[in-house]
Every structure is written in C-alpha cells, then in structure tokens.
Amino acid sequence: MLFPFDNSYARLPERFYARLPATPVAAPLLLKLNMALVAELGLDAAALAGPEGVAALGGNAVPEGAEPIAQAYAGHQFGGFTAQLGDGRAILLGEIVTPAGLRRDIQLKGSGPTPWSRRGDGRAGLGPVLREYIVAEAMAGLGVPTTRSLAVVATGEAVYRQPPVPGAVLTRVAASHIRVGTFQYFAARGDGPALEILAEYARARHHPGAEGVAGLLRAVVAAQASLISSWMLVGFIHGVMNTDNMTISGETIDYGPCAFMDAYDPAQVFSSIDYGGRYAFANQPRIAHWNLARLAEALLPLLPGDEDAQMAEAQAALADFAPAFHAAYLGGLAAKLGLPARDDAFTQAFLTLMAANQADFTNTFRGLCDAADGDDAVRAEFADPRAFDAWAVEWRARLAGATPAAAMRAVNPAVIPRNHLVEEAIAAAVEQAELGPFEALTEVLARPFGPPPAEGRYSLPPRENERVLATFCGT
C-alpha cells in the first residue's frame, strides 16, 4: 500500500462531506517529493515516486484503502459569513497513523471540482502550489505548527487564470482539516446532533486531555494563542485569517497571500485583497480572538447549564486568550533579545525603534546574537544608527555584560522565506521550467537557525526593485 489508511473522518455521518475522487489530469509528473516528511510518515519513497504513486499523487488513481471525500465547512471571510464553503479544490484521500503514533490527513489540493467549487475549476496553478510548499516547509523548519507539503505533481494541463499558467497538485499533510468553519457549518443549519458528534470527534482526536465541550474550547483557545505568538515572533503575516482558515488542531493552514516581513512594520499587509488591513501583522492576535469567539458561538448550545451559564463559560474560555498569547509572545521576545526575564516596556521600546528606523525584522534580531563582538551589523539595519546606540547601552546593562549568543541563535533565524526569493523561485519554475532555485531555497530554509548560508543573498533583504508589495490567493 502507498498509504496505510485508517480513515476515521470518513466514518462520520455522510452530511460531513461529499464522497468523490479527484479529477484525473492529462500527464502527472512528480516535481518534488519531500523525503524528510516521507520518512517521518513512515512511507515508501520509491513507491510514491513510481508510476502508481505519481498517479495517486496527481489524482489519476485512488490508492488502496483511500476513501476520497471533500469536506463541508462554512466561514467568516473578511468578516462576512458564508454558510456554505467547503473544499472547493481539495480531496481528502484519507488518514494514516505515523510510526510515532500521530494521525495525519493526506489531502490533494488542486485536484478538481467538488460540490463546493462555487463555479471554480477546482485546480491550482504551479506558482501557488510551490509557494505553499516553500512556506509550509519553512514554517516547519522554524518550529511553527503547520500543515506540511509532501509532494508536488505537475498536471500537464494549463489552469486558466490571468494569464493561463501550468497546473499542479499539492499533497498536503495535516493533523486534520477541521476548522472553526466546520463547526459554523453545522451551527448555521441548527444541526445539534452533528455539532455534538464533531465536538467529541475533535476533542478525542486533537485534545484528548480536555474535558467536555468547555474543555475543547479552552484547548483550542490555548493552541491558537501559542500559534499566533509563534507567527509574530518570526514576522509572519498570514493574509487570510478567515474562520475557515483557523484549525482546531492549532496548525497554520492555507499559504495563499501570506508573507514574512522584511522591514518591521506593525501595519504591514501583503494580501492583495485585504484593502482595509484587517489581517495586518499587528492585528493577528485580535483577529484570532475574534475567530475564537465565532467558535464559542457555534459551541454555545453544547455547553452545560442554562443560557447564562453557557455564556459565562464561553466568555471565561475566551478570556484565557490574551494572557496566554502575551505570555508566549512577550516571553518569546525577551528570549530573542537574550533577556533573563520579561521586560515588556523595554521590549516594546525596541520594536518601536525598529519600526521608526525601517530595521529588518529578521536580520536585526539575528545580528543581536553576535553584538558582543561589535554592533556594526545591527547598527546598519537602522536608518539612524545612533538611535540603536542609545538603546544598546540599556540592553547591555540588562545582560550584565554577557550576550547569550547560543541561546539567542536558537530562537532568531538567520534565514526566512523572503518574498522576493520565493517569487524568484516560482518565476523560474513557471516561466522557464527550472526548479533549481526552488530546490536551493527549500534546502536553505530547512536549517533556518544554523550558520547563515555561504551564499549571502538568502539572508539579504530585497533591493528596492526586488520588493514584493502584494501576494495573491491563487484561486
């Protein structure tokens, strides 16, 4: 078997999904197989790279044991509720249990139309597929909870966008694809029995230590507080923090109009459709809390007691988000600065200084790791180096003269998937059928905390003509 499937979600009631296979493509060609993830999942690389494996990864064959389904869900998109969204271009082949005992979804993204395609073609272009592969694997390297990328298969067909582009299918691996929007789907229909089934399934699968629905809600709040703090600590901007893109597991999902900041700017937005800055960098904790409130609304009828007791329970769970987030985020910032303990006002002063001086987020923090040997690299990141000098005097006083370089390097990456490098790799693959830049970039990003790569371009911010100002969802 290509995959040792054990498909628990497909055993839930039929109204949770639609059963259908992927739509075959003209000429599936394996472009990338994630060998490290193959080993982690306990799969056979040779079988996956062989004819049967490529046919399955491209959607041309249903592998043994698979029960392909498209999942139903709803969601708030930029604040507006849509009662029926669902997998519009993805098929869940099934689930496997890894050698470490972890249950993982195997999903094909870009696999053709489903009942929820909303007049779309259900396909994906090669560019967005490579973007998701690059950024998801970079996030994994950074230690951020994330869905993963197992394989990229070219379809041999054009996808009709503006202009037409080569098509591809991504094999995505996730703890599950259950979202806040999955609960909203059944809540909007007043389907209490389905809500109960989903809540118990999600609790048992993702948060088995939680007690009841209230415990599930608190566990998801804690998982999301931790996740969002990890985004903020590496300068990541999701771009589409809709409720259908917030997982119950606490993994990052959907790498469409996402990006990492170069110069630090709390108001930074990259999504081409986020006209009002709803999902700007600094707004991400607030939006996460808002999304969690939508989950609480969906779960409200399942909470114990009368309406007042249910509301009190939900509000108490939501109130846990802010302190959990701030503990993780501000504690993480202190570690990035090498401080022995949290010093929130001092840390915020440094971020304000960085924003006022257009300092590169990643390179500034990484430069501090070696500041004991001289400040030149860090000073160069500031429009006014003297502003850094004044701050550095106080910083060294707090460090008592010793820069904990090794500990700081462990939390301050030397490389991130900079937007211009991602776009460069995508352009080479799409326009020239050249995967070399993609391969080189993913190799570098697999070791973000190690010594900077010999080729310095991977850690350099973009020149003015290389700046990427907007990213797109690819649909």
N, C-alpha and C positions, 0 to 999 in steps of 0.2 A: 504494500500500500504506500502511496505517496505521502499520505497523512493518516495517522491513526485516529480517525474521527470518533468523537463521543459528543453528540450534538444535543445538549440539554435545552437550548433555546427553541429548537425546532420541535421539542416535545411539549411546549406551552400551547395554549389554545390557538386555533387557526386565525383568529382575528388579530393576533400579534404580528402577522406577517403575510406575505404572498409567496406561494411556492412557484418558483420558475428558475430555469437555468440561465446562465449567461448567454448572450447572443454571440454566435461564432464570428470570427474575424477572418479576413482574407488570407493572411500569411503570418502567423505568430512567429516572432523571432525574439529569443531571450537576449536582452541587452545587459541585464545586471542581475546577479544572484548574490544576496547578502550572506557570504559564507559564515561570518561570525554568528549571525542570527540563526542560520540553518543549524549550526552546531548547538546553539543554546536551546533550540526547539527539539533537538534530537531527531532531525530529519536526515534523509539520504540525499546529499548534494548531487551525486551522479544521476540518481533517478529524476530529481527535479530538473536537471539540465538536459535530460534525454528527451526524445520525441514525445513520450506520454506526459512527462512533466510539463514541457512547454505548452502542449495542447491544453492541459488543465489550467496552467497559469494564465494562458491567453483567453480562456473561456470557450475553447473549442471542444472540450470533453469534460464530462462530470467525473471526477475521480471517485474511485471506490470508497464507499462509506459517506460521501458527501450528501447533504440534504439542502440544496441551494434555496435560499429564501431572500427576499427583500423585506427589511424591517419597517414597521409602521411607527411613525412618531409625528409630533406637532412641534410648534416652537414660536417663540418671540424672535423676530428678525428686525434688528434696529428698533426695538420697542413695540412693533406691531405684531399682533398674534395671528398666526395661520393655523387653523385647526387640523390641517392635514398636509404634512410634508412627506416624510418617509424617504427611503433610499431611492433616489431618482436615477442614480447611475452606479449602483453598487449591489453586489450579490454576496451574501454571507454563505460561503461554502459549507462551513461547519466549525467545530471546535476540536482542539486537541489538548491533551494534558502533557506538559513537558516533563523531562526527566526530573526536574526539581519539584514536580507536583503542582505546577501552575496551569490553570485553564486559560487557553488563548483562542480567540477568534481568528479564523483565516478568511479574509474578505477580498474579493476582487473589486477594484474601483475603476470605473470606466468600462464596465462590462456590458453595456447596452441598456435599452429602455426597460422600465418596470411600470407597474400601475401608478407609481408616484413620480413619473418623469416630467409631468406638467408640460407636455408638448416638446420636451427636450429630446435629444438623440441618445442620452444615456452614455455618451462616450467622453473620453478625456484626451486632451492633447498631450503630446510628448513633453512639452515645456512644463506644464503644471505637475505632471507626474514626476519629473526629475526634481522639481522644486520640493515636492513633498518628501521624496526620498532623501534629498540632501539635508533639509532642515530637520526632519524627524530623527534621522540618524545623528545629526549634530546635537540635538537635544538629548538624545540618549547618552552621547559621549560626555555631555555637560552634567549628567546626573539628574536631569529634569524628567519627571514622569511623563511618558509619551507613548502614543501608538508607534509602531515600528514599520519599516519598509523591508519586505522580504525579497521582492523581485520586481523588475520592470520588463515588460514584454511589449515590443513594437507590434502593431496590428497589421501593417502593410496596407492600411487604408488612410485616407485623409479624413480629418474631422473638420467640419465646415464652421469655422469661426471667422473672424475678420483679421487677416485673410485665412484661407484654409491652412491647416497645419497637420503634420503627421500624427496619427493616433497611437495611443499606448494604453496598457492596463497595468495598474499598480496592485501588487498583492500586499495588503495591509494586515498587520498583526496587532491585536488589541486585547487587553484584559476582558473587555466586552465592548459592544457598541450601544449600551444602554445609556440614554441621555436624560437630562431633565425633561426634554421634549417628549420622551417616551411616556413619562407619567402624565404630562399635559395632554397627550393624545387621548388617553382613556378618561381623564378628568373632564375634558371638554365634552365627552359623549355621555357623561354621567354613568360610566360603566364601573360601578363599585367593585364587582367581583373581579374584573380584570386588574383593577388597581391593587387589590389585595394580593392577587397572585404575583403581580410584578414586584410589589414591595417585598414580599417574602423571598422571591427568587433573587432579587438584587441584594438583599441583606445576606442571604446564605452564601451567595457567590462572592461578594466583594467585602462585606463587613460582618463576618460570622460572629464576631465578638459583641456586636451590637444587640441590644435587647429591644425587640419590637420595632414598630414604625418610628417611634420617637428616637430610639437609638440609631436607626438607619439615618434619619435626618441629621442627627448630630454628627454621625460619622462622615457623611458627605460634606457637611459644613467644614469639618476639620480637614478633610482631604483637599478640598478646594482652597482653603486658607493656606495650606502648605504649598499647593501647586502655584498659586498666583504669586506668592512670595518668591518662589524659585524663578519664575519668569522675570520678576522685577530685578532680581539680583544679577541677571545676565543681560539685561537690556532688551528683552524680547517683547515684541508687540504682536499680539495675536491677530488683530484686524477684524475678526468676525465673531465676537463673543456673544453670539445668539444662544438662546437656551437649547437649541438643537445641537449646539457645538460644545456643550458642557456635559462631561461624562460623570456617571455615578461613581466610577472607579477612582476618579481623580487623575486621569491621564489627559495630556494635551491631545486634542484631536482637530483635524482639518487645518492643513497648512496651505490655505489659499493666499489671501492678501496679507501675509504675515511678513515680518522683517525684524532684524536686530538693529538697534540704534548705532550710529557712528557717533557724532557729537551728541552729548547728553542734552536732551530737551524733554521735560515732562509732558509737553503738549504735542509731542511728535505723533503724527498719523501717517501711515503708509497706504492704507486701503483706499483704492480709487473711488469707492462708493460710500466712504464714511465722510460725508460732506460736513457734518456738524461736529466731528471729533468725538462722537460718542465713545469710541473704543480707543481713544488716545492712551498713550503709555500710562500716565498718572491716573487715568480713570479706571484702570483694570480692576483694582480692588473693589471700588464702588459698584461696578457692573457685576462682578462676581457675586456680591452680596444681593444685588437686585435679582439676579438669576436664581439664587438660592431661595429668595422669597417666593419666586414663582413655583419652585419645587414644594415649598412648605404649603402653598395654597392648594396644590394638587393633592398633597397627602393629608390635608386637614381633616377630611371626613374619617380617615383611618386612625386618627389619634384618639387616645382614651378620653372618656368623660363627655360632658356637655359642650356646647359651642364655646363657652367662655374658657373652659379648661383646655380645649383643643387650641384655642387662640393663644393662651398663655404658654402652652407647651411649645408651640411653633415659634413664638417670639423669643422664648428663652433659648431655644436652639440657635436661632439666627443671631442672637446677641453674643454667641460664642465666637462669631467670625472675626470681629475686629480685634479682640485681644489675641486670638490665635495668629492672625495674619501679622500683626505688629510684632509679636514676639519672634516669629520666624524671620520677618523681613528686617527689622531693626537689629536683631541679633546677628543676622547674616551680614548686614552692612558693617557692623562692628568687626566681624571676623575678616571681612575684605580689607578693612583698614588696619588689621593687626591689633586692635584694641583689646585689652584684657577683659573688658566688660562693656556693656552697652553704655553709650554716651549719646543720647538721641539728639540733643541740641547741637552738639559738635558735629555729628554725622550729617545732620540736615544742613548745617552751615557749609560743609564741604560740597554737598550736592548743589546747593545754591551757587556756590563759587564756580563749579563746573559748568552749570547752565549759563551763567553770565559770561563765561570765557570760551564757550563752544569747545570744551575739552572732550576728547574722545572717551567714551564711557569705558570701553574695554581696555584700551592702552593706558589710560590714567591709572586705573586700579592695578593693572599688571606692573606698571612702572614703579608703583609704590613698593612692590615686593623687593626691589633692588635699590631703593632710595638710600639705604645705608652707605652705598658706595658712591653716592652723588645724585643730585636731583636733576641733572640736565635733561634726562629723557622725559621726566614728568613735567618739568617747567615748560618744555617745548609744546606741551599739549594746551597750554593756557594762552589766550590772547594777550593777557597781561601777566607775565611770569612773576612779577612782584607780588601779585595777589596770592599766588601759591606760596611764595616765600614766607609771608606773614602767617599763613595757616600752618605751614610745616613746622614752624617754631613750636606752636602749641601741640601739634601732633607728636613731635619727638619727646616733648615733656611728658605726655601721657604714656609713651612707650618706655619711659625711663632709660632712653638712650639705646635700646636694643630693638632692632627691627626683626620681627619673627618671620623671616623671608620664606622658609619652607612651608610653614602653615598658611601663609598668605598665598603662595603659589598654588596651593591645593584648592583654593576657592576663587582664584582670579585667573580665568582662562587667558592664554596667550593668543588664541585664535577663536573666531566665531564665523558663522557663515555670512560674511559681509555681502550686502545686497549686490554690489557691482560684480563680485566674483561669482555669485550664484547666477546672475544674468549672463555673464560671460560664458559660463559652462553650458547653460541652456541654449544660448545662441549658437555655440559651436555644434551642439548635438542636433538642433533642429534645422539649422541653415546649411551645415556642412557635413552632417552625419559623422561628426568627430566627437567621440566620447572621452578622449584623453583628458581634457580639462575637468570633466565631471569626475572621472576616476581619481585624478590627482587631488581635487578638492575634498572628496569624501575621505580619502586616505589621511589627509592632514587633519580634518575635523574629528577623526576618530580618537585623536590624542590631544584634546584642547588644553590640558593643564601641563603638558610636558614642555620641554625647551622649545622656543619658537622655531619653526621650520627654517632650514637653511635659506630657502627662497623667501626673502623678507616680504614679498608682495602679499602674502597671505595674512600678515598682521598689520598691513598699512591701511589707513582709511582711504577712501576714494579721492582722487583728484577731482577738481570742480567739474570737469567734463565726464566723469565716471559716476557721478552721484545718481542714485535711483530714488526718485521722488514719489513714485506710486507703484503699488503692486496690485495684482488683479486675481479674481477668484478662479478664472479659467473655465467657467461654465458657459 
